[in-house]
């Protein structure tokens, strides 16, 4: 099942094996992985709680 992450990126949820909320140089982002390879990352968030709330909503609405 393909879902739209943003205006340029579509993810195949059937191939996503894990997600990770991570601190990166410009803030906090949700990373999407297929096996060991990162295939996409979300917009920037200010807090881990905001990222977690977005991810839960994203997976509930899209999945």
N, CA, C and O atoms as a GROMACS GRO file, in nm:
protein
  252
    1UNK      N    1   0.084  -0.117   0.000
    1UNK     CA    2   0.000   0.000   0.000
    1UNK      C    3   0.089   0.124   0.000
    1UNK      O    4   0.171   0.143   0.090
    2UNK      N    5   0.074   0.208  -0.101
    2UNK     CA    6   0.150   0.331  -0.110
    2UNK      C    7   0.075   0.444  -0.041
    2UNK      O    8  -0.046   0.459  -0.057
    3UNK      N    9   0.148   0.523   0.037
    3UNK     CA   10   0.090   0.640   0.101
    3UNK      C   11   0.179   0.760   0.074
    3UNK      O   12   0.300   0.745   0.053
    4UNK      N   13   0.120   0.878   0.074
    4UNK     CA   14   0.194   0.999   0.044
    4UNK      C   15   0.251   1.057   0.173
    4UNK      O   16   0.176   1.092   0.264
    5UNK      N   17   0.384   1.068   0.179
    5UNK     CA   18   0.450   1.126   0.295
    5UNK      C   19   0.448   1.278   0.285
    5UNK      O   20   0.421   1.347   0.383
    6UNK      N   21   0.477   1.329   0.166
    6UNK     CA   22   0.470   1.473   0.140
    6UNK      C   23   0.443   1.492  -0.009
    6UNK      O   24   0.405   1.397  -0.077
    7UNK      N   25   0.463   1.613  -0.059
    7UNK     CA   26   0.428   1.639  -0.199
    7UNK      C   27   0.519   1.568  -0.300
    7UNK      O   28   0.486   1.563  -0.418
    8UNK      N   29   0.633   1.514  -0.257
    8UNK     CA   30   0.726   1.448  -0.349
    8UNK      C   31   0.754   1.303  -0.318
    8UNK      O   32   0.814   1.233  -0.400
    9UNK      N   33   0.711   1.254  -0.200
    9UNK     CA   34   0.752   1.120  -0.157
    9UNK      C   35   0.631   1.033  -0.126
    9UNK      O   36   0.540   1.073  -0.052
   10UNK      N   37   0.631   0.914  -0.184
   10UNK     CA   38   0.532   0.811  -0.153
   10UNK      C   39   0.606   0.693  -0.091
   10UNK      O   40   0.713   0.655  -0.138
   11UNK      N   41   0.548   0.636   0.015
   11UNK     CA   42   0.607   0.521   0.082
   11UNK      C   43   0.522   0.397   0.057
   11UNK      O   44   0.400   0.405   0.053
   12UNK      N   45   0.588   0.283   0.039
   12UNK     CA   46   0.519   0.156   0.032
   12UNK      C   47   0.520   0.099   0.174
   12UNK      O   48   0.620   0.043   0.218
   13UNK      N   49   0.408   0.112   0.245
   13UNK     CA   50   0.401   0.069   0.385
   13UNK      C   51   0.427  -0.080   0.400
   13UNK      O   52   0.472  -0.124   0.506
   14UNK      N   53   0.400  -0.158   0.298
   14UNK     CA   54   0.425  -0.302   0.307
   14UNK      C   55   0.574  -0.334   0.316
   14UNK      O   56   0.611  -0.442   0.362
   15UNK      N   57   0.659  -0.242   0.274
   15UNK     CA   58   0.804  -0.267   0.275
   15UNK      C   59   0.874  -0.201   0.393
   15UNK      O   60   0.991  -0.231   0.419
   16UNK      N   61   0.807  -0.111   0.464
   16UNK     CA   62   0.868  -0.043   0.579
   16UNK      C   63   0.879  -0.144   0.693
   16UNK      O   64   0.779  -0.199   0.739
   17UNK      N   65   1.003  -0.167   0.739
   17UNK     CA   66   1.025  -0.265   0.844
   17UNK      C   67   1.036  -0.201   0.982
   17UNK      O   68   1.011  -0.267   1.083
   18UNK      N   69   1.072  -0.072   0.987
   18UNK     CA   70   1.080  -0.004   1.115
   18UNK      C   71   1.080   0.146   1.095
   18UNK      O   72   1.110   0.197   0.986
   19UNK      N   73   1.046   0.216   1.202
   19UNK     CA   74   1.055   0.362   1.204
   19UNK      C   75   1.137   0.400   1.326
   19UNK      O   76   1.147   0.324   1.422
   20UNK      N   77   1.196   0.519   1.321
   20UNK     CA   78   1.279   0.565   1.430
   20UNK      C   79   1.264   0.715   1.444
   20UNK      O   80   1.274   0.788   1.345
   21UNK      N   81   1.239   0.762   1.566
   21UNK     CA   82   1.238   0.906   1.592
   21UNK      C   83   1.378   0.941   1.636
   21UNK      O   84   1.429   0.886   1.734
   22UNK      N   85   1.442   1.033   1.564
   22UNK     CA   86   1.584   1.057   1.582
   22UNK      C   87   1.615   1.206   1.584
   22UNK      O   88   1.551   1.286   1.515
   23UNK      N   89   1.714   1.243   1.664
   23UNK     CA   90   1.766   1.379   1.665
   23UNK      C   91   1.868   1.392   1.552
   23UNK      O   92   1.966   1.319   1.549
   24UNK      N   93   1.845   1.486   1.462
   24UNK     CA   94   1.938   1.511   1.353
   24UNK      C   95   1.984   1.657   1.363
   24UNK      O   96   1.941   1.730   1.452
   25UNK      N   97   2.070   1.698   1.272
   25UNK     CA   98   2.130   1.831   1.278
   25UNK      C   99   2.029   1.944   1.287
   25UNK      O  100   2.050   2.041   1.360
   26UNK      N  101   1.919   1.932   1.214
   26UNK     CA  102   1.824   2.043   1.209
   26UNK      C  103   1.701   2.022   1.296
   26UNK      O  104   1.606   2.100   1.285
   27UNK      N  105   1.698   1.921   1.380
   27UNK     CA  106   1.584   1.898   1.469
   27UNK      C  107   1.555   1.751   1.487
   27UNK      O  108   1.645   1.667   1.478
   28UNK      N  109   1.430   1.720   1.512
   28UNK     CA  110   1.385   1.583   1.535
   28UNK      C  111   1.304   1.539   1.414
   28UNK      O  112   1.216   1.612   1.367
   29UNK      N  113   1.334   1.421   1.363
   29UNK     CA  114   1.264   1.368   1.246
   29UNK      C  115   1.228   1.222   1.268
   29UNK      O  116   1.292   1.152   1.346
   30UNK      N  117   1.126   1.176   1.197
   30UNK     CA  118   1.090   1.035   1.194
   30UNK      C  119   1.156   0.976   1.070
   30UNK      O  120   1.138   1.026   0.959
   31UNK      N  121   1.232   0.869   1.089
   31UNK     CA  122   1.298   0.802   0.978
   31UNK      C  123   1.228   0.671   0.947
   31UNK      O  124   1.184   0.601   1.038
   32UNK      N  125   1.218   0.640   0.819
   32UNK     CA  126   1.152   0.518   0.773
   32UNK      C  127   1.256   0.428   0.709
   32UNK      O  128   1.338   0.474   0.629
   33UNK      N  129   1.253   0.299   0.745
   33UNK     CA  130   1.354   0.204   0.698
   33UNK      C  131   1.292   0.085   0.627
   33UNK      O  132   1.184   0.038   0.664
   34UNK      N  133   1.362   0.037   0.524
   34UNK     CA  134   1.338  -0.092   0.461
   34UNK      C  135   1.460  -0.176   0.494
   34UNK      O  136   1.567  -0.157   0.435
   35UNK      N  137   1.445  -0.267   0.588
   35UNK     CA  138   1.562  -0.342   0.636
   35UNK      C  139   1.657  -0.249   0.708
   35UNK      O  140   1.616  -0.179   0.800
   36UNK      N  141   1.782  -0.247   0.666
   36UNK     CA  142   1.880  -0.159   0.729
   36UNK      C  143   1.893  -0.024   0.658
   36UNK      O  144   1.963   0.064   0.706
   37UNK      N  145   1.826  -0.008   0.545
   37UNK     CA  146   1.840   0.114   0.464
   37UNK      C  147   1.730   0.215   0.495
   37UNK      O  148   1.611   0.183   0.493
   38UNK      N  149   1.772   0.339   0.522
   38UNK     CA  150   1.676   0.447   0.539
   38UNK      C  151   1.623   0.488   0.403
   38UNK      O  152   1.700   0.513   0.311
   39UNK      N  153   1.490   0.494   0.390
   39UNK     CA  154   1.431   0.527   0.260
   39UNK      C  155   1.362   0.663   0.260
   39UNK      O  156   1.338   0.718   0.152
   40UNK      N  157   1.330   0.718   0.378
   40UNK     CA  158   1.265   0.849   0.382
   40UNK      C  159   1.274   0.904   0.523
   40UNK      O  160   1.301   0.831   0.619
   41UNK      N  161   1.251   1.035   0.534
   41UNK     CA  162   1.240   1.096   0.665
   41UNK      C  163   1.133   1.204   0.659
   41UNK      O  164   1.104   1.260   0.553
   42UNK      N  165   1.075   1.230   0.773
   42UNK     CA  166   0.962   1.323   0.782
   42UNK      C  167   1.010   1.468   0.790
   42UNK      O  168   1.129   1.498   0.784
   43UNK      N  169   0.911   1.556   0.804
   43UNK     CA  170   0.942   1.697   0.831
   43UNK      C  171   1.008   1.709   0.968
   43UNK      O  172   1.013   1.612   1.044
   44UNK      N  173   1.056   1.827   1.000
   44UNK     CA  174   1.124   1.854   1.127
   44UNK      C  175   1.023   1.881   1.237
   44UNK      O  176   0.921   1.947   1.214
   45UNK      N  177   1.051   1.830   1.357
   45UNK     CA  178   0.968   1.854   1.474
   45UNK      C  179   1.052   1.917   1.584
   45UNK      O  180   1.174   1.902   1.587
   46UNK      N  181   0.986   1.989   1.674
   46UNK     CA  182   1.056   2.053   1.785
   46UNK      C  183   1.077   1.959   1.903
   46UNK      O  184   1.177   1.971   1.974
   47UNK      N  185   0.984   1.866   1.925
   47UNK     CA  186   0.996   1.773   2.038
   47UNK      C  187   0.968   1.630   1.992
   47UNK      O  188   0.904   1.606   1.889
   48UNK      N  189   1.018   1.536   2.070
   48UNK     CA  190   0.994   1.394   2.042
   48UNK      C  191   0.845   1.364   2.054
   48UNK      O  192   0.791   1.284   1.978
   49UNK      N  193   0.778   1.426   2.150
   49UNK     CA  194   0.635   1.405   2.169
   49UNK      C  195   0.557   1.447   2.044
   49UNK      O  196   0.464   1.377   2.002
   50UNK      N  197   0.593   1.562   1.984
   50UNK     CA  198   0.527   1.606   1.861
   50UNK      C  199   0.549   1.506   1.749
   50UNK      O  200   0.456   1.476   1.674
   51UNK      N  201   0.670   1.454   1.736
   51UNK     CA  202   0.701   1.356   1.632
   51UNK      C  203   0.623   1.227   1.653
   51UNK      O  204   0.571   1.169   1.558
   52UNK      N  205   0.615   1.183   1.777
   52UNK     CA  206   0.541   1.060   1.808
   52UNK      C  207   0.392   1.077   1.779
   52UNK      O  208   0.329   0.986   1.725
   53UNK      N  209   0.336   1.191   1.816
   53UNK     CA  210   0.194   1.217   1.789
   53UNK      C  211   0.168   1.220   1.638
   53UNK      O  212   0.068   1.165   1.591
   54UNK      N  213   0.257   1.284   1.563
   54UNK     CA  214   0.242   1.288   1.417
   54UNK      C  215   0.248   1.148   1.357
   54UNK      O  216   0.166   1.113   1.273
   55UNK      N  217   0.347   1.067   1.402
   55UNK     CA  218   0.363   0.932   1.349
   55UNK      C  219   0.241   0.846   1.378
   55UNK      O  220   0.193   0.775   1.289
   56UNK      N  221   0.189   0.852   1.499
   56UNK     CA  222   0.070   0.774   1.532
   56UNK      C  223  -0.048   0.816   1.446
   56UNK      O  224  -0.121   0.730   1.395
   57UNK      N  225  -0.068   0.945   1.429
   57UNK     CA  226  -0.176   0.994   1.344
   57UNK      C  227  -0.156   0.955   1.199
   57UNK      O  228  -0.250   0.915   1.131
   58UNK      N  229  -0.033   0.965   1.151
   58UNK     CA  230   0.000   0.932   1.012
   58UNK      C  231  -0.029   0.785   0.985
   58UNK      O  232  -0.088   0.752   0.883
   59UNK      N  233   0.012   0.697   1.074
   59UNK     CA  234  -0.010   0.554   1.052
   59UNK      C  235  -0.156   0.515   1.070
   59UNK      O  236  -0.203   0.424   1.001
   60UNK      N  237  -0.228   0.580   1.158
   60UNK     CA  238  -0.370   0.550   1.177
   60UNK      C  239  -0.454   0.597   1.060
   60UNK      O  240  -0.544   0.527   1.015
   61UNK      N  241  -0.426   0.716   1.010
   61UNK     CA  242  -0.503   0.772   0.900
   61UNK      C  243  -0.469   0.701   0.769
   61UNK      O  244  -0.558   0.665   0.692
   62UNK      N  245  -0.340   0.682   0.743
   62UNK     CA  246  -0.296   0.627   0.616
   62UNK      C  247  -0.302   0.475   0.614
   62UNK      O  248  -0.328   0.417   0.509
   63UNK      N  249  -0.278   0.411   0.727
   63UNK     CA  250  -0.272   0.265   0.729
   63UNK      C  251  -0.401   0.209   0.763
   63UNK      O  252  -0.416   0.087   0.770
   0.00000   0.00000   0.00000
